[in-house]
Structure formats: structure tokens, C-alpha cells
Amino acid sequence: MSKILLIIQREYFSRVKKKSFLLITFLVPVLFIGMFALIGYLSVHQDVFSERKKVEVIDESGWFVNKLQNTTRLEYTFTKENDATAKANFIKAGYDYLLYIPASLKNVQLIAENKPSTGVTQSIETALSAIAQSNRLAEAHIDSAVLASAQKSISVEGLQITENGIKNAHVYASYGVGLACAFLIYMSLFLYGAQVMRGVIEEKVSRIIEVIISSVKPFQLMLGKIIGVGLVGLTQFVLWIVLSITLSTVAGGLMKNNVKARTEQMSQLQHQTAPTDAGAVVAAKPDNVMGNVMEEIESIPVVYVVSCFLFYFLFGYLLYSALFAAVGSAVDSETETQQFMIPVTLPLIFTFVLSQSVIVNNPDSSLSVWLSIIPFTSPIAMMIRIPFGGVPGWQLALSMLLMILGFLFTTWVAGRIYRVGILMYGKKASYKELAKWFFYKE
């Protein structure tokens, strides 16, 4: 046991003391939160960073003259020139686009020197469609206000029965957290498992392993490497979680104060203006959206989700890294690992692909339940289901028990291959060869 602890200590501290580890550990949460904050800011204020485009319009139908309203992105100017003349001269005249609307309203053209952007195209399509619909309704003597009222969509609020009564289910927050946890586990199993495999290959190729094996048993070496690298990953994730929660709490507090202040300002403005003031209503929407986002985030049971995440990360890693170590011991270079990596990683890839459609949309289906119980697929499938709640205690307990048993079993299998493969040089291993190594007697 003391030898295993020494190996764990060496693997752990040799990685944790690296400047790259410290840099990544402390910078990643800041960079991620900063990145999402910047994305949100740029999405809301995208008009500030884009120039207003000038659009020359030829309207042969007569439906859109003086009805296409200028926006922060587009400025419309109508012309009576024929289409051939306008097409030849609109760039020289200082326009970015030429919008040609034939009398039949078919084959409407948006012409530019370069390819028109999808954003501009969709904005013009939306504006033209709204005006055309209004005109058609007027021709049919249909009141557009009555039609709009009849077409008003119905929103459905998802609710959940809890011990404290009926509460908002916050489905979108569960959806996002589930996919995020599944993605993190998926990436971490590959990342840290590959570190174990590369470490084994490097020691084998450099022949250092021959010296180490003279002092410790192969199984002890393999187990020490697996646990040591696993603790590195666990340390990194714990620090990421603590830093992310701290930074998110501070950012959330500042955001709440900002939203509260803006809401109070809008409330005062609405008292001073008419109830039908469209500007006040539109301006209030971002605050309502931001408040809803904060409420969704706060609805997640952080301690429960984080605890399950750390468990499934740790034992998922231990299970797969044992197989990665066996693969590393069977080859002489990283390029030779592909034939063995596909069957090892296929359950992870299969579950991750399903998690984005089947599992996240049907977390309680029989397929989702079985995938969350089978050890090779449960780290991803169960972390999709947990944020949605409703996972029976017996399913969670059974899944965790099988994860532990799966780790012990794969470590035993990998250990029998590792003890032979680690000292095998110059021979390309096959599945038949691995089977022989497994049945070799001590």
C-alpha cells in the first residue's frame, strides 16, 4: 500500500506543481464567465458595432412605398428609376444594397456588391412579409387587429409538485445544466484518460518502466498512476466549481442590482407616460428576460448536482482510465492506439450523441433509465437526468453501486493485460494477443 501511495504522490504533485496546471485552473472559470458575459453584451448591443446600411428600393407593386420603416441597421430610399439603370448605378450612388420588388411580388431581389448577409436578408424578408400580409388583409376586408388577437400564441408554464407545494419546474435551466454536465464529463474522461495512456506509453518507450517494475508490481504501478491523475482532475474540477460559483454569485448580485435599478426606473417612467407607450414596454423586456434567467439558474439544487457530478466524474474516470492504461501498455506509440480506442470510447460517444436528443427530451424513458444504470454509459446519461429531478433513489443508488463494481472489474481486467503488455516491445498487439495476455498465469 505504501508503494501505491508513493506512486500516487509522484503522479499528483508532478502535475499539480506545473505552472500550466495553475494557470489553466485559475484562468478557465474567469475566461468562461467573461466569454459568456461578452457574448451576452454583444448580442444585446450588436447594433452599436454595425454600420447602418443604405438600401435603394425599386417598388413596382406600390405596396411598400413609405411603409418600409428605417431601423438602426437599415435605411431605405425609394427610387423611380428602372431596374436596369438602378442596378448599374446604385453602388456609385453610395448605396450598399438594391432591393427590387416586382409587381407580382415574385422573385424579389436583394443585390449587393458582395454577398448579402443572412441577417439583413431576414430583416428585409420579415418587414416585407408583414406589410404584404397587412395589405392582403385590407383587400379582403379583414381587420388585422382582430386576426392578430386570434393568432395570439398560448404559453404553457411547466410546474412541478414538490413537498412545499407546486413550483415552477424551470425546465430550460435543467436542460442547460444537464447538457453542460454531460459535456464536461465527456471531455474530462477523454482528457484525463488520455493523460494516463500517454504516461504509460512514455515510460514504456523510454524503458524507465523496467527500472520501476523492479521495485513495484505492475498492478500497483497502474493503480497508482490512475488514482494520481484522477486526483489531479478532481482537484481541478473542485477549484473550477468553487471559483465559478464565487464569480457567478458576485456577477449575479451585480446583475440583480442593475436589473432592480432599471426596473424601478421603468416603473417610474410608466407612471409618467401613457400605458400604451410602446417604448416603455419594449425597454422593459431585457430586464424581465434577465430576471427570468437568474431565477432559472437559482432553481438548480447546486449541492446535489455538484455532488453527483464529482462522483460520476471520479468513478467514470477510474473506470475508463484503467482501460486507457491497458491500451497504453499494449502499444509502442500513440499512433497505434486507434484500433483499441474505438471500442473503448464507443459507449461514451454513443451516449453523448443520444444525450443531446433522446435523453434530454425523455429523461424518464426506459432507454434513459438503462443508460443511466449501465456503468459504461451512466456518467453521461445520469448527469442528464439528475438536473430534471425525479430520479428514484434506488436507481441512483444502483447506478452508483454498479459504477464502483465496474471500476473494480475493469481495473482487474486492465491489470492482467497491463502486467504483460508493459514489458512487451517491438510487437504489434492484436485483440487475440490481448486475450492471451489476460489468461497468462502469474
Protein Blocks (a to p, Z undefined) as FASTA:
>chain_A
ZZmmmmmmmmmmmmmmpmklmmmmmmmmmmmmmmmmmmmmmmmmmmmmpccdddddddfk
ommgokaccdfkbccdddfbdfklmmmmmmmnopabdcdddfklpaiacddfbdcdfklm
mmmmmmmmmmmmmmmmmmnopafklmmmmmpccddddddddfkbccdeklmlmmmmmmmm
mmmmmmmmmmmmmmmmmmmmmmmmnommmmmmmmmcfklmmmmmmmmmmmmmmmmmmmmm
mmmmmmmmmmmmmmmmmmmmmmmmmmmmmmmmcfklmklmmmmmmmmmmmmmmmmmmmpc
fklmmmmmmmmmmmmmmmmmmmmmmmmmmpcbfklmmmmmmmmmmmmmmmmmmmmmmmmm
mmmbmklmmmmmmmklmmmmmmmmmmngoiafklmmmmmmmmmmmmmmmmmmmmmmmmmm
mmpghiacdfklmmmmmmpcZZ
